[in-house]
């Protein structure tokens, strides 16, 4: 199977290419840089074929995908700087990347009869209540620009294509890039006490595990919307931090605070990021492992 992966300089795209190579697929990676510039340690990404592609340039997307003619496009590229997206100079760029860039890819996938896997987010929901969001729940009223731009990307994919997977994830961490775990490890080294919000509830996603699921989806025809985060129950960022420090043998004191008490962020965050993953099992896909196990394996991988 020929698999084309966007966003290989990021956490997820990096792991998707590695998993695709491990499974024996023909894989081509892409990003906006002239060459791959991510983590090359123990990585197949550095040796896999790479093409530069600006997803906001419709002509380039068309030329690239028509030439390569993949069986599947796993679309991991995205603008993910949530707070920066709220600033006026960047808003149009956010929509150009997350909405129009996704639309450009979906349109050519339709033309060349390729499947498409679009990576989305818990932010497409309004983030209220306490009930877990079902994969097929109606999406409405995202709380920030990033969430709305990703929702528009979802709608572009579902409108243009029949053979698609829209996979919503949350609280992402992987070896190739910055993430919450790395941030908290660095903060925990510098300070004796940290404050972390305890009223935003969800579950993390380890890109190493998610990549296995996405490659399995490449070979499937069980199309539609899915939620894919780790198992082990719903937690707060405070709970997450406590477990990170416990496993890292840090003695940093963690103080729980509300979102309002914490302040700082320009973009509103959803307090309810609970994603129900039951649709995975219903369609024969394996659930991602427990989040504590994922943290353990990740810490060993990064040699913190």
N, C-alpha and C positions, 0 to 999 in steps of 0.2 A: 504494500500500500504506500502511495506517495502522500506525505503529510507536509503541509506548509504551515509554519508557526510564526506568528507575528509577536513582536515584543520580547525577543530572546535576550535582550540586555537586562530584563527584569527578573524578579524572583520566580514567577510561574513559567514564563516562556523558556527560561533556562532549564528548568526541571522537565518540562514537556519534551524538549528536544532530547535530553539525556534518556528519558524513558522510551521514547520512540526508537532511538538508536539501539537501546538495550533489547527491545522487542524485535529487532531486525527489519524495521520499516525504512523506506527511503524517506529522508527528512531534509527539508530545506528551511533554514532559519532566516528571519529578517528583522530589521529594526531601522530606525532613522539614521543611525550613524553609518559611516563609510565601511566600517568593519566591526566585528563582534568586539565589545569592550567590557564584558562581564567577568565573572569569576572563572578562571580557566583551570583551577585545581581539580583534578579527578573529573574532568568534564569533557563530554563528547561534543559539546557545543562549539568549542574552539576549533575542532577539526571537521565538523559537519559543513556542508555547503551553506554559504551565507549570501544574501542579496540585500542591498540597501533598498528600502521602500518607504516612502512617506505616504502613510495611509490617507492623508488629507488631499493628496494629488490624485484625482480620479483617473487621469490619463496614465500615470505611472502604475497605479494599481491594476488597471486594465491590461496594460502591456505585460506586466510582470506575471500576473496570474494566467493570462492566456498563453504565455510562453511556457511556463512551468506546468500548467494544467494538472494541479494536484487532485487527488481523490477527496481530500479533506483539508479545510483550513481551520486551524485552531487559533482563534483570534484573542491573543493575550494583551495586545497593545492597549494602553489607556492612559488618560490623564488621571492621576490618582492623588494629586496634591489638593486635598479637600478644602483646606482653609484658603489657599491661594486662589482657588477657583471662584471664591466669593468676591475677589477684587476685580473691579471694572476692566482694567487693561487685559485681563486674562479670560474673561467669561466667553468671548467669542471663540478663542482658541480651544477652550474646554469642549464646546459643542462641535467645533470642527473635528476634533480628535474622536471624542466618544460617540458622537451621533453621526456626523457626515462621513468620517473615516470608516465607521462600521458599515454605513450604508453603501459606500463605494465597494467594499469587499463583498457584501451580500449580493449586490447587483451582478458582479462578475461570477460569483459562485453559482448564481442562477443560470448564467449564460453557458458556463462550462460544465454544468451538472455536478458540481462539487458539494459535498456536505459542508456545513459550517458549525463550528462550536464557538459560541460567544460567551465570554466570561463576564458575568454581571455581579451584582452586589445586593446586600441587604438594604442598602440605602434607597432602593427604588420604592420601598414602602414608606408609609408616613411615620413609622416608628413608635406608634402609641399602643396602649393596651398591654396585656400580659400573655395573650395566647400566641403560640408559635405560628408563624406565617406558613401557610401551605404553598407548595410550589405553583399551584394553579389559582391561587388567590388573585383577585383583581388588584392591580397596582394603582396607587393614586397618591397625589400630594406629597412627593418627596420633600424632605425638609431643607435641602440645600441644592446648590447648582450642580455639584458633582452627581448627586443622586438623580436629578432630573435629566442630565445629559446621558447617563447610563440607561435610564428608562427609555429615552428617545432611541438609543441604540437598539434596545430590545425590540421596540416597535418596528424599527426598520427591518430587522432580521425576520421577525414573524410575519410581516406584511409581504416581503419579497420572496421568501423561501418556504418550501414545504419540508425539506430535509435539513433540519437544524436542531441543535441542542442549545438551550439558554441555561447556563449553569451559574447560579448565584452563590457567592462565597462571602466570607466575612473574616475580619481580624487576621489578615494573611501574614505568614512568616515563612521564609526560606533562606537558603544559604547565600543567594546572589542578590544582596541589596540590604537596605535599611528596613527595620521593622520594629514592632513594639518590644520584642524580647531583647534585641540588641540595645535599644534605647534604655530600657530599664536596667540592664546589666551595667551599662556605662554610668547611669545615674546612681545606682547602688554602690558603685565604687567610690563615688565622690561625696556622697552624703549619708549621714547616719539615719535620716528620716526622709521618707517621701510620702506625698499625698496622691492618692489614686481614686478615681471615681468608682462608686459602688452601686450606682443606679442605672447604668447602661448594661444590659444583659444580652449575652449571645454565646457564641462558641468560636474558637479559633479555627484556622485552616492552615495545615502544613502543606506547602506546595509539593513536596516530595511525594506525599500520599495522594494529593489531588491529581498529580500528573498521571499516576497509574489509572485512576478512574477515567480521565479524559482520553487516554489512549484506548482503553476498553470501549469507550463510546464511539471512537472512530470506526470500529468494526461492527457497530450495532445499527439497527434501524428503529430503535425505540425512541423516537424523536420527541421533543417537547421541552418543557420547563423542568428544571431540577434544582434542588438545594443540596449543597455538598460542603459541609463543615465536619469537624471531628465529632466523634461520639463522646460520651462521658457526662452528659448533662449540661444545662445552661449555667453560665457563670458570669460574674462581673469582671471588669478590668482589675478591680481590687483582688478578687480571688485569683485571677490569672497571675498577677504580680507576686502574690504570696507564694504561689507554687513555683514560680520561676526562681525566687530567692531561696526557697527551701531546697530545690534540686541543685542550685548553684552553691549552696552552703554559704550564702550571704546572711549577715545578721542585721541588715538594714531594717529599720522599723517601718511598717507600712500603715498609714493612717487612712481609713476610708472617709471620703467626702462625697457630697452630692455634686452633680454637674454644675449647679448654680454656685455652689461654694468654690468649686475649682476655677470657674471662669475661663479666661484666656482665649479660647477658641473662637474664631470668626464664624465658622460654619456650625449650624445646629447639628447635633448628633442624635440619632435615634436612640431612645431609651429601651425600646423593644427590638432587638435584633435576633430574636429566637427564630431560627429557621428549621422547619420540620423536614427531616430527610427521608421519611418513610417511602417516598416515591422511588427512591433508588432500589430498595429491596423488592418493591412491587414489580419492577421491570428487570430484575435479575442482575443488578449491579451490586458490588460489594460496598459496604459502608466504610468510611474512613475510620482508622483506629482511634482509640481513646486519646483525648487531648493531653493528658498527663504523660502518656507513653510517647506522644509526638514531641512534647517538650524535652523529654529525656533524650530521645534520639537526636533531636536538633542540637542540644547543648554539646553532645559528644561530637557531632559533625563540625561545629564551628570552633571547637577547642577554646572556649571562652577563657 
